[in-house]
């Protein structure tokens, strides 16, 4: 486990400068040299050398031995952790079964394209009982934009319960349905509201303790990572350090706590060679933060989901739609009607109430 820098016997002024510069845990300092740390944190070079020596003297031989795995053991572990279905079979196929547990996934897109809808869908689907091919887990949902709509959870929960009811064939599945209700789905979703980056960082710092007390949690959603960090930073290098430390914590959380971490991100305009295009916020450095990146976008009146980055699966693009029941495949009938009647589409909504297209 990473050790908090606040637990070291450094001088109070040194601790304050380190934390103010965005250094919170030992992992935040692993790549720094004394002179570089001195400049970044505003401490003397002697103090920087003392800090780095103390951090690097921490025993880690036992931890390294415990963490050693063979490739076969790692494969078996990943297969055991499973995936969370999206209820869009084409997207699940592209992702190898769904959103992977034990890894971080980033969902990017413009407002109104369906990022929050997909997050809420995942928050419901992670709770599907094991006998139906689900994970039977709980979910932590961190809302930074105020876009969480409990009525959408109810809508999607009703649809998921009905779907499983239609699939039930044996006694085990019928018994499981007694505990898989709209009420239990709502009870197993833990909602946290963060209003700025300070609250978000504090929540992420405390989250491992919460997960230890709630071992059934299999999904952590942050919707969105962009909102708290988009404004109010005069020193962008400070923001970059905070984001880098946050990414490291989320990766460690996904791995050690065996949860899927899903982040949403906004899009921003990048101008190059006189041309502009939409790209995920925070630049190329943040692009390495998540294990995989999914970009939701429009093509005319069609919603498309593109797997843009993955260490396992090739890039691909599929169609999806947002219905009253949730995140779904595009049916052939819907595709024909959409092409024939463009007036059926509305112009979007700033509060992320979905453009509901009836299947």
N, C-alpha and C positions, 0 to 999 in steps of 0.2 A: 504494500500500500504506500502511496505517496505520503510524506510527512509534511504537515503544515509548517511554513517558515515561522509562524507566530509561536511555535512550541520550542524553538531554539533559544538558547540564552544569549541572544544578541542584545546590544544596547537598544533601548526603546526608540531612540532617534533613527537607528539603522533599520529596525523593523518597520517603522512608519514609512520611511522612504522606499523600502522594498515593496511594501503593499501598495503604496500610492503609485508606484511605477508599474504595477500590474503583476508583480511576482508574489504568488501565494503559496506555492508548494515546491518541494525539492525538484520535481520534474521541470519546472519553469526555468531552472538555472543550469540544466545539464549541458547545454551547448555554449555556455558563456565563458569568456576569459576575464581575468581581473580588470584589465583596462576597459573592456567593453561594458562590463557590469557597472564599473565606476561611473562611466558616462551616462548610462541608461538610468541608473537609480539615483544619481547625484550624491554618491558617497565617495570617500577617499579610496585610493587604490589599495591601501593597507586594509581598510575595512572590507573591501570587495574580496581580497585574498583570504581574509579570515572567514567570511561567509562561505565562499566556495570550498575552502578546506573542510569546514564543518559539515557542509552538505555532502561532500564526496567521501567523507570518512564513515558515513552510515553503512552498517553491515548489510550486504546484499547477497552474500554467497549462498546463504540458506534459501533466500527467495528465488535465486536463479535456479537452484537445484529443484525446488518445488515446481517451478514453471516449465521445466523441460518436458517436451512432448514429442512423440514421434509423429510423422505425417499421418500415419494411419489413425492414431489416437485423436489427432485434431479433426480428421474427416469424420470419424464416428461421433465426436462431440458436436460438430456442426449439424450433422444429420439428426442428432437427438434433440437439439434446441428447436428445430423446426422453423416454420415461416407463418406469417399472418396473411391470409387471403384478403384481396381487395374487393371481391365480388365482381370484378371485371376479369373474366377468364383469359382474355387476350393479354392483359397486363400481367396477370399472374404467370402466364406461360413465359413471357419475356423475362420475368424476374426469377424464374426457376421454382415457381410454386407460391410466391408471395414475398412480402417484405421480410427479410431475414432477421431472426433473433440473434443477439450477440454482436450486431454490427450497427453502424450509424447510416441512416439514409436521409438525403436532403431532397425536398420537393420544392421546386422553384416554379414561379409563374406570375403573371400579371394579376391584379385584383379581379375577382369575379370568375376566374377560370376553373376553380374547384379545389384549391389546395386545402382549405379548411374542411370541405366536404369529404375529401379523401381521408383526412386525419380522423374525423369523427367516425367514418366508416371503419377504419382500422381499430378505433377504440371500442367499437361494438364487436367486430369480428374476432379480436383476440380473446374474447370471452366465450366463444363457441365451445361447447363441451368436447372433451377428448374423443369420445365415441363417435362424434360427427366429423372427426378430422381436424378439430380446432385445438387450441392450447389450454382452454379453461382457465385463463389468467385474468389478472386485474390490470388496470392502466392508470398511470399518472399523466394528467393533461395540464400543461402549463400554458396559460393564455396570456399573451403580452399585448394583444391588440383589442381585447374586448369583443372578439368576433365569435366566441363560443355560444352556440344556440342550443339550449337544452331540448327544445322542441324537435330539433333535427335528430338528436340522440334518440328521442322517443320514437320518431318516425322510422329510423333505421333499425332500432331494437325490435319494434313490432314486426318489421319485415324479416329480420333474421330469425326470430322465434317462429314465425309462420313457415319460413323456409325449412327449418329443421324439423318442424312438426310434420311437414309433408314427406320428409325423408325417413322418419322414424319407422324401423322395421322390426326391431327386437325389444326385449324387455329392458335391456340396459339403456337403450336410447330413450324409451318412453319414460324410464325413471329419471334420466338426466334432464328431461324437459321440465320436470317438476321444479328444478332449481334454476332453469334457464328461462327467466321471465324478464319483462321490461323492468320490473322493480329491482331485481337482483343485478341487472346490467347497470342501472343507474347507481346502485349501491357500491358497485365495484369500480366505479370511475372516480378517482380522486382529483378534484379540480383545484388548481392554484392560479391566482391572478397576480401577475407581476407588472408594475407600472413603469419601471425604468430598468436600466442595465444593472444598477446596484442591487435591486431586489432580485433580479434574475440570477446574478452571480451568487448571491447569498443562498437562493433556493437550490442552485446546483451544488453548492458547497455542502448543504445539509442533506441533500437527497440520498446519498449512500446510507445514512443512518435510517432514513425512512424506509428505504428498500430492504434493509436488514430486518426491520420490524414487520415488513409486509412481503414475505418471500414469494407470494403468488403473483406479484407484479411482473408482467412480461413485456410491457410496452411503456415507453416514456415519450410523450409528444411535447414539442416546444413549438407553438404556433403564435408568433413567428420569432426566429432568431434575429431578423433584420430590424424590426421596429424599435427595440430599445437602443440599438447602436447606430441608427441612421443619422441622428442629430445630436448636437451638444458637445462635439469633440473638436476642440481647436487643434489638439495634438493627435494627428491620425496614427502616428507610430504607437502612441499609448493605446489607442483603440485596437490596433493590430495585435499588440501584446496581450490585451485582455481576451480577444477572440481566440488567439492561439492557445492560451491557457485554458479557455473554456472548451475548445475542441479536444484538447488532451484529456480533460476530465470526462467528457462525454464518451470518448473512445474507451477510456479505462472503465467507466461505469457499464457500458455495453458488454465489455469482455468479462469483467469480474462478477457483475451481478446477473449476467445472462438475460439481458433485456434487449429488445429492439429499441433503438433511439431514432425517432423521426423528427426532423427539423423542417420547417417551412422557411423559404427565403423569397424575398421580393426581387423584381427585375429592375435594372437601371439602364440608362442609355449610354452606350460607349461610342465615341466618335473617333474614327480612324480613317486616314486618307480621304477626308472629306465626306465620308459616309457614316451613317449612324446605324446601330443595331442594338437590340435588347440583349442584355447579358445578366446573369445572376449578380446580385450585389456583393460587394466586398472584394472583388477582383480575383486574380488568379491564385493568390496565396491561400485564400479561404476555400478555393475549389478543391484543395487537397484534404479538407477537414473531415468530410464524410466518406464512408466506404463507397457509396454509390449515390448518383445524382439522377433524379427524374425531373424533367422539365415538362410542365403542362402548358399548352399554348393553343391558340386559335389558328385555324386555317379556313378563312371565310366564316361559315357558320358551324364548322366542325370543331369539336374539342379533340385534341390529340395529346397523347402522353408519350414522351420520348425518353428511353433509357439512354442518357447521355454519357454516363461514366459508370463502369463496373469492372471489378477485377476478375469477374467470373464469366459474365455473359456479354455478348456482342451488342452493339448499339442497335436499337430497333424503335419503331414508332407504331403505336396502335391507336385506334379510336375508342372513345368512351363517351358516356353521357351521364348527366345528373338527373335522376328521376325522383319522384316523390318517395321512393323506397331507398334511394341512396346512390352510391357510385356503381355504375353498371356498364355492361357491354352495349354497343350500338347494334340494335336489331336491324335486319334488312328492311323491315317495314318502316322503321323510324327513318332510316337513311333515305328511303325513297320519298317519304313525306317531307323531310327537311329540304330536299332538293326542289320539290314542287311548290313549297309554300314558305318563302323566306320571311313573310310577315309574321310567322309563328314565333319568332324570336324577339325577346325584349332587349333592352340596351344595357342590362347589367345593374348592379346595386352596390353602393359603397359599403354597406353593412354585411356583405357577403351572403345575403339570402340567395340561395341558388337559383339559377335559371332552370326551372324544373321542366324537363321535357318528358312527356308521358311516353312510356314504352309501348 
